[in-house]
């Protein structure tokens, strides 16, 4: 778990902030940005995009993962999710499963607030006893 005085990876935080600023959240007013580092080292970003016809919006994590796959990477080395407010925000259940598809149990998941504070957990802690691609072999 990341301590309050430890910094998140600067490049991931910068991209997540940029993505959060681009979020389309006219209904919830809750902008989220996400940044993924692929196994190749390349960075990919995503933001939440809401829709008047709930629940067809897109989560920031889903957008970043889609960008990663479209960019040619197939494994998440680490991911950072950024939201505003005082409470720490973690990925929704569907996004936890999306992350699981492309990450390993020990993959770092950084949960950041706009001020830069937050925590880092492993995917295994975020989604214990998960079902993944290995179960289908």
N, CA, C and O atoms as CSV, one atom per row, in Angstrom:
chain,resi,resn,atom,element,x,y,z
A,1,UNK,N,N,0.836,-1.171,0.000
A,1,UNK,CA,C,0.000,0.000,0.000
A,1,UNK,C,C,0.885,1.240,0.000
A,1,UNK,O,O,1.841,1.320,0.771
A,2,UNK,N,N,0.578,2.191,-0.846
A,2,UNK,CA,C,1.357,3.422,-0.938
A,2,UNK,C,C,1.066,4.298,0.269
A,2,UNK,O,O,-0.086,4.467,0.669
A,3,UNK,N,N,2.119,4.846,0.838
A,3,UNK,CA,C,1.962,5.773,1.951
A,3,UNK,C,C,1.697,7.167,1.402
A,3,UNK,O,O,2.042,7.460,0.257
A,4,UNK,N,N,1.098,8.012,2.197
A,4,UNK,CA,C,0.702,9.348,1.760
A,4,UNK,C,C,1.864,10.167,1.207
A,4,UNK,O,O,1.660,10.986,0.311
A,5,UNK,N,N,3.068,9.967,1.714
A,5,UNK,CA,C,4.197,10.786,1.270
A,5,UNK,C,C,4.931,10.193,0.062
A,5,UNK,O,O,5.878,10.805,-0.433
A,6,UNK,N,N,4.525,9.042,-0.412
A,6,UNK,CA,C,5.150,8.437,-1.583
A,6,UNK,C,C,4.459,8.952,-2.839
A,6,UNK,O,O,3.238,9.111,-2.856
A,7,UNK,N,N,5.214,9.207,-3.865
A,7,UNK,CA,C,4.666,9.738,-5.108
A,7,UNK,C,C,4.245,8.608,-6.045
A,7,UNK,O,O,4.845,7.533,-6.067
A,8,UNK,N,N,3.214,8.880,-6.803
A,8,UNK,CA,C,2.818,7.966,-7.873
A,8,UNK,C,C,3.761,8.179,-9.046
A,8,UNK,O,O,4.421,9.216,-9.114
A,9,UNK,N,N,3.843,7.229,-9.971
A,9,UNK,CA,C,4.664,7.457,-11.162
A,9,UNK,C,C,4.211,8.744,-11.859
A,9,UNK,O,O,3.047,8.864,-12.243
A,10,UNK,N,N,5.121,9.699,-12.021
A,10,UNK,CA,C,4.781,11.032,-12.529
A,10,UNK,C,C,4.154,10.985,-13.920
A,10,UNK,O,O,3.213,11.728,-14.200
A,11,UNK,N,N,4.668,10.118,-14.794
A,11,UNK,CA,C,4.127,10.070,-16.152
A,11,UNK,C,C,2.696,9.550,-16.177
A,11,UNK,O,O,1.870,10.045,-16.944
A,12,UNK,N,N,2.397,8.555,-15.342
A,12,UNK,CA,C,1.028,8.042,-15.273
A,12,UNK,C,C,0.081,9.091,-14.691
A,12,UNK,O,O,-1.022,9.286,-15.199
A,13,UNK,N,N,0.513,9.760,-13.629
A,13,UNK,CA,C,-0.324,10.775,-12.993
A,13,UNK,C,C,-0.591,11.933,-13.958
A,13,UNK,O,O,-1.716,12.427,-14.035
A,14,UNK,N,N,0.419,12.359,-14.679
A,14,UNK,CA,C,0.261,13.461,-15.645
A,14,UNK,C,C,-0.753,13.094,-16.719
A,14,UNK,O,O,-1.625,13.898,-17.050
A,15,UNK,N,N,-0.647,11.889,-17.265
A,15,UNK,CA,C,-1.578,11.463,-18.308
A,15,UNK,C,C,-2.989,11.312,-17.748
A,15,UNK,O,O,-3.955,11.709,-18.400
A,16,UNK,N,N,-3.121,10.748,-16.556
A,16,UNK,CA,C,-4.451,10.585,-15.960
A,16,UNK,C,C,-5.109,11.937,-15.705
A,16,UNK,O,O,-6.319,12.079,-15.882
A,17,UNK,N,N,-4.320,12.936,-15.289
A,17,UNK,CA,C,-4.868,14.284,-15.090
A,17,UNK,C,C,-5.341,14.870,-16.416
A,17,UNK,O,O,-6.400,15.493,-16.483
A,18,UNK,N,N,-4.562,14.671,-17.456
A,18,UNK,CA,C,-4.935,15.157,-18.790
A,18,UNK,C,C,-6.229,14.480,-19.249
A,18,UNK,O,O,-7.117,15.133,-19.798
A,19,UNK,N,N,-6.328,13.193,-19.025
A,19,UNK,CA,C,-7.522,12.452,-19.415
A,19,UNK,C,C,-8.743,12.884,-18.595
A,19,UNK,O,O,-9.841,13.029,-19.132
A,20,UNK,N,N,-8.540,13.087,-17.297
A,20,UNK,CA,C,-9.647,13.514,-16.432
A,20,UNK,C,C,-10.198,14.853,-16.895
A,20,UNK,O,O,-11.407,15.080,-16.850
A,21,UNK,N,N,-9.322,15.735,-17.336
A,21,UNK,CA,C,-9.758,17.049,-17.830
A,21,UNK,C,C,-10.595,16.925,-19.101
A,21,UNK,O,O,-11.367,17.827,-19.425
A,22,UNK,N,N,-10.450,15.828,-19.813
A,22,UNK,CA,C,-11.200,15.609,-21.056
A,22,UNK,C,C,-12.476,14.785,-20.853
A,22,UNK,O,O,-13.219,14.550,-21.806
A,23,UNK,N,N,-12.726,14.353,-19.637
A,23,UNK,CA,C,-13.902,13.519,-19.366
A,23,UNK,C,C,-15.186,14.232,-19.787
A,23,UNK,O,O,-15.297,15.454,-19.698
A,24,UNK,N,N,-16.136,13.448,-20.238
A,24,UNK,CA,C,-17.463,13.957,-20.598
A,24,UNK,C,C,-18.426,13.410,-19.547
A,24,UNK,O,O,-18.919,12.287,-19.654
A,25,UNK,N,N,-18.680,14.230,-18.534
A,25,UNK,CA,C,-19.500,13.797,-17.399
A,25,UNK,C,C,-20.564,14.834,-17.065
A,25,UNK,O,O,-20.601,15.337,-15.943
A,26,UNK,N,N,-21.445,15.167,-18.038
A,26,UNK,CA,C,-22.435,16.212,-17.789
A,26,UNK,C,C,-23.540,15.792,-16.819
A,26,UNK,O,O,-24.240,16.653,-16.286
A,27,UNK,N,N,-23.710,14.510,-16.584
A,27,UNK,CA,C,-24.804,14.029,-15.738
A,27,UNK,C,C,-24.356,13.824,-14.298
A,27,UNK,O,O,-24.984,14.335,-13.371
A,28,UNK,N,N,-23.293,13.092,-14.113
A,28,UNK,CA,C,-22.811,12.820,-12.750
A,28,UNK,C,C,-21.915,13.944,-12.230
A,28,UNK,O,O,-21.775,14.120,-11.020
A,29,UNK,N,N,-21.311,14.701,-13.142
A,29,UNK,CA,C,-20.316,15.724,-12.772
A,29,UNK,C,C,-19.117,15.092,-12.067
A,29,UNK,O,O,-18.424,15.760,-11.301
A,30,UNK,N,N,-18.872,13.808,-12.325
A,30,UNK,CA,C,-17.798,13.058,-11.672
A,30,UNK,C,C,-16.804,12.598,-12.735
A,30,UNK,O,O,-16.955,11.525,-13.319
A,31,UNK,N,N,-15.797,13.414,-12.973
A,31,UNK,CA,C,-14.805,13.127,-14.002
A,31,UNK,C,C,-13.739,12.166,-13.474
A,31,UNK,O,O,-13.258,12.302,-12.349
A,32,UNK,N,N,-13.387,11.200,-14.309
A,32,UNK,CA,C,-12.366,10.211,-13.964
A,32,UNK,C,C,-11.385,10.103,-15.126
A,32,UNK,O,O,-11.778,10.122,-16.293
A,33,UNK,N,N,-10.118,9.992,-14.791
A,33,UNK,CA,C,-9.091,9.755,-15.789
A,33,UNK,C,C,-8.312,8.505,-15.423
A,33,UNK,O,O,-8.143,8.198,-14.243
A,34,UNK,N,N,-7.844,7.791,-16.419
A,34,UNK,CA,C,-7.053,6.584,-16.173
A,34,UNK,C,C,-5.860,6.569,-17.116
A,34,UNK,O,O,-5.925,7.057,-18.244
A,35,UNK,N,N,-4.781,6.000,-16.627
A,35,UNK,CA,C,-3.575,5.830,-17.439
A,35,UNK,C,C,-3.029,4.432,-17.211
A,35,UNK,O,O,-2.899,3.974,-16.076
A,36,UNK,N,N,-2.716,3.770,-18.300
A,36,UNK,CA,C,-2.184,2.413,-18.278
A,36,UNK,C,C,-0.782,2.428,-18.858
A,36,UNK,O,O,-0.521,3.078,-19.870
A,37,UNK,N,N,0.119,1.701,-18.203
A,37,UNK,CA,C,1.432,1.446,-18.784
A,37,UNK,C,C,1.387,0.010,-19.298
A,37,UNK,O,O,1.208,-0.935,-18.529
A,38,UNK,N,N,1.549,-0.133,-20.592
A,38,UNK,CA,C,1.602,-1.465,-21.170
A,38,UNK,C,C,2.936,-2.128,-20.874
A,38,UNK,O,O,3.885,-1.475,-20.441
A,39,UNK,N,N,2.999,-3.419,-21.108
A,39,UNK,CA,C,4.239,-4.157,-20.880
A,39,UNK,C,C,5.389,-3.574,-21.695
A,39,UNK,O,O,6.548,-3.657,-21.290
A,40,UNK,N,N,5.066,-2.983,-22.847
A,40,UNK,CA,C,6.093,-2.378,-23.704
A,40,UNK,C,C,6.664,-1.099,-23.104
A,40,UNK,O,O,7.707,-0.617,-23.549
A,41,UNK,N,N,5.990,-0.545,-22.099
A,41,UNK,CA,C,6.399,0.730,-21.515
A,41,UNK,C,C,5.598,1.909,-22.038
A,41,UNK,O,O,5.642,2.994,-21.459
A,42,UNK,N,N,4.861,1.706,-23.136
A,42,UNK,CA,C,4.038,2.782,-23.693
A,42,UNK,C,C,2.870,3.100,-22.762
A,42,UNK,O,O,2.362,2.231,-22.053
A,43,UNK,N,N,2.455,4.373,-22.783
A,43,UNK,CA,C,1.338,4.826,-21.957
A,43,UNK,C,C,0.082,4.994,-22.794
A,43,UNK,O,O,0.137,5.373,-23.964
A,44,UNK,N,N,-1.054,4.703,-22.165
A,44,UNK,CA,C,-2.357,4.824,-22.814
A,44,UNK,C,C,-3.320,5.464,-21.820
A,44,UNK,O,O,-3.293,5.154,-20.629
A,45,UNK,N,N,-4.165,6.352,-22.313
A,45,UNK,CA,C,-5.086,7.040,-21.420
A,45,UNK,C,C,-6.530,6.847,-21.810
A,45,UNK,O,O,-6.850,6.474,-22.939
A,46,UNK,N,N,-7.403,7.112,-20.841
A,46,UNK,CA,C,-8.836,7.060,-21.074
A,46,UNK,C,C,-9.560,7.947,-20.072
A,46,UNK,O,O,-9.049,8.232,-18.989
A,47,UNK,N,N,-10.753,8.374,-20.449
A,47,UNK,CA,C,-11.591,9.170,-19.554
A,47,UNK,C,C,-13.005,8.620,-19.605
A,47,UNK,O,O,-13.388,7.944,-20.560
A,48,UNK,N,N,-13.782,8.920,-18.561
A,48,UNK,CA,C,-15.163,8.471,-18.600
A,48,UNK,C,C,-15.951,9.323,-19.590
A,48,UNK,O,O,-15.733,10.528,-19.713
A,49,UNK,N,N,-16.871,8.666,-20.289
A,49,UNK,CA,C,-17.725,9.317,-21.280
A,49,UNK,C,C,-19.150,8.870,-20.985
A,49,UNK,O,O,-19.525,7.727,-21.243
A,50,UNK,N,N,-19.937,9.797,-20.439
A,50,UNK,CA,C,-21.315,9.469,-20.068
A,50,UNK,C,C,-22.246,9.592,-21.265
A,50,UNK,O,O,-21.877,10.115,-22.316
A,51,UNK,N,N,-23.452,9.101,-21.076
A,51,UNK,CA,C,-24.462,9.119,-22.118
A,51,UNK,C,C,-25.817,9.318,-21.456
A,51,UNK,O,O,-26.060,8.788,-20.371
A,52,UNK,N,N,-26.694,10.070,-22.092
A,52,UNK,CA,C,-28.027,10.313,-21.532
A,52,UNK,C,C,-28.791,9.009,-21.338
A,52,UNK,O,O,-29.659,8.923,-20.469
A,53,UNK,N,N,-28.484,8.009,-22.127
A,53,UNK,CA,C,-29.132,6.697,-22.002
A,53,UNK,C,C,-28.279,5.820,-21.089
A,53,UNK,O,O,-27.517,4.970,-21.549
A,54,UNK,N,N,-28.429,6.052,-19.767
A,54,UNK,CA,C,-27.694,5.200,-18.827
A,54,UNK,C,C,-28.056,3.764,-19.092
A,54,UNK,O,O,-29.213,3.534,-19.445
A,55,UNK,N,N,-27.220,2.790,-18.967
A,55,UNK,CA,C,-25.835,2.802,-18.516
A,55,UNK,C,C,-24.849,2.603,-19.653
A,55,UNK,O,O,-23.877,1.866,-19.489
A,56,UNK,N,N,-25.059,3.222,-20.779
A,56,UNK,CA,C,-24.176,2.961,-21.924
A,56,UNK,C,C,-22.925,3.835,-21.962
A,56,UNK,O,O,-22.254,3.902,-22.992
A,57,UNK,N,N,-22.606,4.494,-20.873
A,57,UNK,CA,C,-21.368,5.259,-20.804
A,57,UNK,C,C,-20.153,4.346,-20.743
A,57,UNK,O,O,-20.270,3.126,-20.627
A,58,UNK,N,N,-19.002,4.960,-20.823
A,58,UNK,CA,C,-17.729,4.233,-20.793
A,58,UNK,C,C,-16.911,4.715,-19.601
A,58,UNK,O,O,-16.797,5.919,-19.369
A,59,UNK,N,N,-16.353,3.794,-18.860
A,59,UNK,CA,C,-15.472,4.137,-17.744
A,59,UNK,C,C,-14.089,4.514,-18.276
A,59,UNK,O,O,-13.686,4.082,-19.356
A,60,UNK,N,N,-13.377,5.322,-17.505
A,60,UNK,CA,C,-12.031,5.738,-17.894
A,60,UNK,C,C,-11.102,4.536,-18.070
A,60,UNK,O,O,-10.309,4.487,-19.010
A,61,UNK,N,N,-11.207,3.572,-17.158
A,61,UNK,CA,C,-10.348,2.395,-17.229
A,61,UNK,C,C,-10.605,1.605,-18.509
A,61,UNK,O,O,-9.668,1.122,-19.144
A,62,UNK,N,N,-11.873,1.475,-18.886
A,62,UNK,CA,C,-12.216,0.751,-20.109
A,62,UNK,C,C,-11.635,1.451,-21.328
A,62,UNK,O,O,-11.135,0.802,-22.246
A,63,UNK,N,N,-11.702,2.785,-21.332
A,63,UNK,CA,C,-11.131,3.540,-22.447
A,63,UNK,C,C,-9.628,3.376,-22.547
A,63,UNK,O,O,-9.088,3.215,-23.641
A,64,UNK,N,N,-8.946,3.415,-21.401
A,64,UNK,CA,C,-7.491,3.261,-21.403
A,64,UNK,C,C,-7.086,1.857,-21.847
A,64,UNK,O,O,-6.122,1.691,-22.595
A,65,UNK,N,N,-7.815,0.863,-21.390
A,65,UNK,CA,C,-7.509,-0.518,-21.786
A,65,UNK,C,C,-7.756,-0.709,-23.282
A,65,UNK,O,O,-6.968,-1.364,-23.964
A,66,UNK,N,N,-8.844,-0.139,-23.792
A,66,UNK,CA,C,-9.117,-0.227,-25.230
A,66,UNK,C,C,-8.011,0.435,-26.036
A,66,UNK,O,O,-7.582,-0.095,-27.061
A,67,UNK,N,N,-7.545,1.605,-25.571
A,67,UNK,CA,C,-6.451,2.287,-26.258
A,67,UNK,C,C,-5.189,1.434,-26.240
A,67,UNK,O,O,-4.448,1.392,-27.222
A,68,UNK,N,N,-4.945,0.752,-25.117
A,68,UNK,CA,C,-3.766,-0.107,-24.998
A,68,UNK,C,C,-3.826,-1.238,-26.028
A,68,UNK,O,O,-2.852,-1.496,-26.735
A,69,UNK,N,N,-4.956,-1.895,-26.102
A,69,UNK,CA,C,-5.105,-3.006,-27.049
A,69,UNK,C,C,-4.979,-2.486,-28.481
A,69,UNK,O,O,-4.300,-3.095,-29.308
A,70,UNK,N,N,-5.635,-1.358,-28.774
A,70,UNK,CA,C,-5.548,-0.771,-30.115
A,70,UNK,C,C,-4.121,-0.345,-30.441
A,70,UNK,O,O,-3.724,-0.331,-31.606
A,71,UNK,N,N,-3.347,0.002,-29.409
A,71,UNK,CA,C,-1.956,0.405,-29.600
A,71,UNK,C,C,-0.982,-0.753,-29.730
A,71,UNK,O,O,0.213,-0.541,-29.937
A,72,UNK,N,N,-1.486,-1.983,-29.609
A,72,UNK,CA,C,-0.637,-3.146,-29.822
A,72,UNK,C,C,-0.120,-3.835,-28.580
A,72,UNK,O,O,0.571,-4.849,-28.688
A,73,UNK,N,N,-0.430,-3.318,-27.400
A,73,UNK,CA,C,-0.024,-3.982,-26.151
A,73,UNK,C,C,-1.127,-4.937,-25.712
A,73,UNK,O,O,-2.296,-4.754,-26.049
A,74,UNK,N,N,-0.739,-5.946,-24.966
A,74,UNK,CA,C,-1.733,-6.911,-24.482
A,74,UNK,C,C,-1.574,-7.229,-22.998
A,74,UNK,O,O,-2.218,-8.143,-22.483
A,75,UNK,N,N,-0.709,-6.470,-22.306
A,75,UNK,CA,C,-0.535,-6.693,-20.869
A,75,UNK,C,C,-0.370,-5.358,-20.152
A,75,UNK,O,O,0.388,-4.490,-20.586
A,76,UNK,N,N,-1.094,-5.213,-19.049
A,76,UNK,CA,C,-0.989,-4.022,-18.216
A,76,UNK,C,C,0.165,-4.223,-17.238
A,76,UNK,O,O,0.169,-5.182,-16.465
A,77,UNK,N,N,1.142,-3.318,-17.273
A,77,UNK,CA,C,2.239,-3.354,-16.302
A,77,UNK,C,C,1.828,-2.642,-15.017
A,77,UNK,O,O,2.194,-3.065,-13.921
A,78,UNK,N,N,1.062,-1.553,-15.159
A,78,UNK,CA,C,0.491,-0.830,-14.020
A,78,UNK,C,C,-0.591,0.097,-14.551
A,78,UNK,O,O,-0.593,0.466,-15.725
A,79,UNK,N,N,-1.512,0.467,-13.663
A,79,UNK,CA,C,-2.608,1.354,-14.036
A,79,UNK,C,C,-2.831,2.356,-12.914
A,79,UNK,O,O,-2.684,2.035,-11.735
A,80,UNK,N,N,-3.190,3.577,-13.303
A,80,UNK,CA,C,-3.510,4.625,-12.334
A,80,UNK,C,C,-4.894,5.152,-12.656
A,80,UNK,O,O,-5.190,5.482,-13.804
A,81,UNK,N,N,-5.747,5.232,-11.633
A,81,UNK,CA,C,-7.101,5.754,-11.758
A,81,UNK,C,C,-7.177,7.015,-10.910
A,81,UNK,O,O,-6.811,7.000,-9.735
A,82,UNK,N,N,-7.652,8.105,-11.504
A,82,UNK,CA,C,-7.674,9.404,-10.844
A,82,UNK,C,C,-9.082,9.973,-10.822
A,82,UNK,O,O,-9.748,10.059,-11.854
A,83,UNK,N,N,-9.524,10.358,-9.636
A,83,UNK,CA,C,-10.825,11.009,-9.479
A,83,UNK,C,C,-10.697,12.120,-8.456
A,83,UNK,O,O,-9.722,12.175,-7.707
A,84,UNK,N,N,-11.675,12.997,-8.425
A,84,UNK,CA,C,-11.681,14.092,-7.470
A,84,UNK,C,C,-12.352,13.684,-6.170
A,84,UNK,O,O,-12.759,12.535,-5.997
A,85,UNK,N,N,-12.458,14.628,-5.272
A,85,UNK,CA,C,-13.130,14.388,-4.002
A,85,UNK,C,C,-12.193,13.907,-2.919
A,85,UNK,O,O,-11.012,13.653,-3.155
A,86,UNK,N,N,-12.746,13.789,-1.724
A,86,UNK,CA,C,-11.965,13.374,-0.561
A,86,UNK,C,C,-11.850,11.858,-0.433
A,86,UNK,O,O,-10.865,11.350,0.104
A,87,UNK,N,N,-12.849,11.142,-0.923
A,87,UNK,CA,C,-12.857,9.682,-0.807
A,87,UNK,C,C,-12.009,9.062,-1.913
A,87,UNK,O,O,-11.996,9.540,-3.047
A,88,UNK,N,N,-11.315,8.007,-1.568
A,88,UNK,CA,C,-10.529,7.265,-2.549
A,88,UNK,C,C,-11.495,6.514,-3.466
A,88,UNK,O,O,-12.444,5.889,-2.992
A,89,UNK,N,N,-11.259,6.576,-4.752
A,89,UNK,CA,C,-12.133,5.924,-5.724
A,89,UNK,C,C,-11.374,4.765,-6.358
A,89,UNK,O,O,-10.234,4.917,-6.797
A,90,UNK,N,N,-12.019,3.612,-6.398
A,90,UNK,CA,C,-11.416,2.450,-7.046
A,90,UNK,C,C,-12.274,2.064,-8.252
A,90,UNK,O,O,-13.425,2.490,-8.348
A,91,UNK,N,N,-11.736,1.274,-9.161
A,91,UNK,CA,C,-12.491,0.870,-10.342
A,91,UNK,C,C,-13.775,0.128,-9.966
A,91,UNK,O,O,-13.824,-0.578,-8.959
A,92,UNK,N,N,-14.804,0.296,-10.782
A,92,UNK,CA,C,-16.051,-0.433,-10.584
A,92,UNK,C,C,-15.799,-1.931,-10.814
A,92,UNK,O,O,-14.724,-2.318,-11.271
A,93,UNK,N,N,-16.767,-2.746,-10.502
A,93,UNK,CA,C,-16.610,-4.192,-10.653
A,93,UNK,C,C,-16.299,-4.614,-12.081
A,93,UNK,O,O,-15.438,-5.463,-12.309
A,94,UNK,N,N,-17.000,-4.021,-13.041
A,94,UNK,CA,C,-16.762,-4.380,-14.445
A,94,UNK,C,C,-15.342,-4.020,-14.867
A,94,UNK,O,O,-14.699,-4.773,-15.598
A,95,UNK,N,N,-14.856,-2.874,-14.408
A,95,UNK,CA,C,-13.490,-2.475,-14.779
A,95,UNK,C,C,-12.445,-3.304,-14.058
A,95,UNK,O,O,-11.369,-3.551,-14.603
A,96,UNK,N,N,-12.743,-3.737,-12.845
A,96,UNK,CA,C,-11.812,-4.645,-12.162
A,96,UNK,C,C,-11.636,-5.905,-12.993
A,96,UNK,O,O,-10.524,-6.419,-13.121
A,97,UNK,N,N,-12.729,-6.404,-13.558
A,97,UNK,CA,C,-12.655,-7.593,-14.406
A,97,UNK,C,C,-11.915,-7.288,-15.705
A,97,UNK,O,O,-11.159,-8.124,-16.201
A,98,UNK,N,N,-12.128,-6.102,-16.254
A,98,UNK,CA,C,-11.393,-5.713,-17.468
A,98,UNK,C,C,-9.891,-5.662,-17.193
A,98,UNK,O,O,-9.088,-6.141,-17.994
A,99,UNK,N,N,-9.524,-5.080,-16.058
A,99,UNK,CA,C,-8.105,-5.021,-15.684
A,99,UNK,C,C,-7.567,-6.439,-15.528
A,99,UNK,O,O,-6.454,-6.734,-15.966
A,100,UNK,N,N,-8.340,-7.306,-14.915
A,100,UNK,CA,C,-7.938,-8.698,-14.673
A,100,UNK,C,C,-7.615,-9.430,-15.971
A,100,UNK,O,O,-6.731,-10.287,-16.007
A,101,UNK,N,N,-8.329,-9.089,-17.022
A,101,UNK,CA,C,-8.113,-9.742,-18.312
A,101,UNK,C,C,-6.698,-9.509,-18.837
A,101,UNK,O,O,-6.143,-10.355,-19.537
A,102,UNK,N,N,-6.117,-8.353,-18.493
A,102,UNK,CA,C,-4.835,-7.958,-19.075
A,102,UNK,C,C,-3.722,-7.766,-18.050
A,102,UNK,O,O,-2.638,-7.300,-18.401
A,103,UNK,N,N,-3.969,-8.116,-16.798
A,103,UNK,CA,C,-2.974,-7.885,-15.748
A,103,UNK,C,C,-2.747,-9.155,-14.938
A,103,UNK,O,O,-3.524,-10.107,-14.996
A,104,UNK,N,N,-1.674,-9.135,-14.195
A,104,UNK,CA,C,-1.337,-10.249,-13.310
A,104,UNK,C,C,-1.749,-9.900,-11.878
A,104,UNK,O,O,-1.958,-8.726,-11.572
A,105,UNK,N,N,-1.868,-10.887,-11.007
A,105,UNK,CA,C,-2.282,-10.612,-9.628
A,105,UNK,C,C,-1.435,-9.561,-8.909
A,105,UNK,O,O,-1.957,-8.815,-8.081
A,106,UNK,N,N,-0.129,-9.491,-9.215
A,106,UNK,CA,C,0.746,-8.536,-8.531
A,106,UNK,C,C,0.852,-7.186,-9.240
A,106,UNK,O,O,1.629,-6.330,-8.817
A,107,UNK,N,N,0.086,-6.985,-10.311
A,107,UNK,CA,C,0.112,-5.715,-11.038
A,107,UNK,C,C,-0.308,-4.569,-10.119
A,107,UNK,O,O,-1.343,-4.666,-9.459
A,108,UNK,N,N,0.470,-3.485,-10.059
A,108,UNK,CA,C,0.089,-2.334,-9.240
A,108,UNK,C,C,-1.113,-1.589,-9.822
A,108,UNK,O,O,-1.174,-1.311,-11.020
A,109,UNK,N,N,-2.052,-1.279,-8.958
A,109,UNK,CA,C,-3.217,-0.461,-9.304
A,109,UNK,C,C,-3.146,0.762,-8.398
A,109,UNK,O,O,-3.375,0.665,-7.193
A,110,UNK,N,N,-2.828,1.911,-8.985
A,110,UNK,CA,C,-2.683,3.154,-8.236
A,110,UNK,C,C,-4.033,3.860,-8.185
A,110,UNK,O,O,-4.644,4.107,-9.225
A,111,UNK,N,N,-4.497,4.181,-6.998
A,111,UNK,CA,C,-5.773,4.857,-6.793
A,111,UNK,C,C,-5.458,6.262,-6.291
A,111,UNK,O,O,-5.068,6.443,-5.138
A,112,UNK,N,N,-5.628,7.249,-7.156
A,112,UNK,CA,C,-5.161,8.597,-6.855
A,112,UNK,C,C,-6.299,9.605,-6.750
A,112,UNK,O,O,-7.324,9.500,-7.423
A,113,UNK,N,N,-6.078,10.580,-5.881
A,113,UNK,CA,C,-6.948,11.750,-5.794
A,113,UNK,C,C,-6.290,12.869,-6.598
A,113,UNK,O,O,-5.092,12.816,-6.877
A,114,UNK,N,N,-7.065,13.867,-6.965
A,114,UNK,CA,C,-6.540,14.980,-7.772
A,114,UNK,C,C,-5.330,15.634,-7.116
A,114,UNK,O,O,-4.419,16.079,-7.815
A,115,UNK,N,N,-5.304,15.699,-5.807
A,115,UNK,CA,C,-4.184,16.320,-5.093
A,115,UNK,C,C,-2.918,15.474,-5.150
A,115,UNK,O,O,-1.853,15.934,-4.739
A,116,UNK,N,N,-3.015,14.243,-5.654
A,116,UNK,CA,C,-1.844,13.385,-5.775
A,116,UNK,C,C,-1.720,12.352,-4.673
A,116,UNK,O,O,-0.851,11.483,-4.744
A,117,UNK,N,N,-2.567,12.422,-3.652
A,117,UNK,CA,C,-2.517,11.421,-2.590
A,117,UNK,C,C,-3.340,10.205,-3.006
A,117,UNK,O,O,-4.088,10.259,-3.982
A,118,UNK,N,N,-3.201,9.132,-2.279
A,118,UNK,CA,C,-3.967,7.925,-2.569
A,118,UNK,C,C,-3.264,6.685,-2.081
A,118,UNK,O,O,-2.481,6.733,-1.132
A,119,UNK,N,N,-3.542,5.580,-2.727
A,119,UNK,CA,C,-2.962,4.291,-2.344
A,119,UNK,C,C,-2.617,3.492,-3.593
A,119,UNK,O,O,-3.165,3.715,-4.673
A,120,UNK,N,N,-1.707,2.568,-3.415
A,120,UNK,CA,C,-1.408,1.588,-4.447
A,120,UNK,C,C,-1.692,0.219,-3.861
A,120,UNK,O,O,-1.223,-0.117,-2.774
A,121,UNK,N,N,-2.467,-0.566,-4.595
A,121,UNK,CA,C,-2.784,-1.933,-4.194
A,121,UNK,C,C,-2.438,-2.848,-5.361
A,121,UNK,O,O,-2.204,-2.384,-6.477
A,122,UNK,N,N,-2.408,-4.122,-5.103
A,122,UNK,CA,C,-2.228,-5.085,-6.192
A,122,UNK,C,C,-3.601,-5.443,-6.755
A,122,UNK,O,O,-4.624,-5.260,-6.096
A,123,UNK,N,N,-3.603,-5.950,-7.968
A,123,UNK,CA,C,-4.857,-6.417,-8.554
A,123,UNK,C,C,-5.475,-7.507,-7.681
A,123,UNK,O,O,-6.694,-7.558,-7.516
A,124,UNK,N,N,-4.633,-8.376,-7.123
A,124,UNK,CA,C,-5.138,-9.459,-6.280
A,124,UNK,C,C,-5.901,-8.916,-5.070
A,124,UNK,O,O,-6.919,-9.481,-4.669
A,125,UNK,N,N,-5.412,-7.826,-4.495
A,125,UNK,CA,C,-6.116,-7.226,-3.362
A,125,UNK,C,C,-7.415,-6.561,-3.833
A,125,UNK,O,O,-8.433,-6.615,-3.143
A,126,UNK,N,N,-7.369,-5.943,-4.996
A,126,UNK,CA,C,-8.533,-5.259,-5.541
A,126,UNK,C,C,-9.622,-6.238,-5.981
A,126,UNK,O,O,-10.811,-5.943,-5.859
A,127,UNK,N,N,-9.220,-7.393,-6.489
A,127,UNK,CA,C,-10.175,-8.380,-7.003
A,127,UNK,C,C,-9.748,-9.785,-6.561
A,127,UNK,O,O,-9.248,-10.568,-7.369
A,128,UNK,N,N,-9.948,-10.101,-5.270
A,128,UNK,CA,C,-9.530,-11.417,-4.773
A,128,UNK,C,C,-10.365,-12.547,-5.391
A,128,UNK,O,O,-11.519,-12.357,-5.774
A,129,UNK,N,N,-9.753,-13.700,-5.473
A,129,UNK,CA,C,-10.418,-14.907,-5.998
A,129,UNK,C,C,-11.046,-14.668,-7.367
A,129,UNK,O,O,-12.152,-15.133,-7.640
A,130,UNK,N,N,-10.330,-13.937,-8.230
A,130,UNK,CA,C,-10.879,-13.546,-9.531
A,130,UNK,C,C,-10.897,-14.696,-10.522
A,130,UNK,O,O,-10.174,-15.683,-10.390
A,131,UNK,N,N,-11.751,-14.527,-11.515
A,131,UNK,CA,C,-11.861,-15.445,-12.638
A,131,UNK,C,C,-11.173,-14.785,-13.816
A,131,UNK,O,O,-11.437,-13.624,-14.127
A,132,UNK,N,N,-10.285,-15.527,-14.476
A,132,UNK,CA,C,-9.546,-14.944,-15.586
A,132,UNK,C,C,-9.318,-15.918,-16.719
A,132,UNK,O,O,-9.816,-17.043,-16.693
A,133,UNK,N,N,-8.559,-15.480,-17.721
A,133,UNK,CA,C,-8.326,-16.280,-18.915
A,133,UNK,C,C,-7.775,-17.678,-18.621
A,133,UNK,O,O,-8.097,-18.632,-19.328
A,134,UNK,N,N,-6.960,-17.799,-17.596
A,134,UNK,CA,C,-6.373,-19.106,-17.251
A,134,UNK,C,C,-7.407,-20.150,-16.875
A,134,UNK,O,O,-7.168,-21.347,-17.032
A,135,UNK,N,N,-8.546,-19.711,-16.383
A,135,UNK,CA,C,-9.590,-20.661,-15.999
A,135,UNK,C,C,-10.245,-21.329,-17.214
A,135,UNK,O,O,-10.908,-22.355,-17.065
A,136,UNK,N,N,-10.071,-20.773,-18.389
A,136,UNK,CA,C,-10.717,-21.298,-19.585
A,136,UNK,C,C,-9.841,-22.273,-20.345
A,136,UNK,O,O,-10.237,-22.762,-21.403
A,137,UNK,N,N,-8.651,-22.566,-19.823
A,137,UNK,CA,C,-7.743,-23.479,-20.510
A,137,UNK,C,C,-8.034,-24.900,-20.112
A,137,UNK,O,O,-7.372,-25.823,-20.587
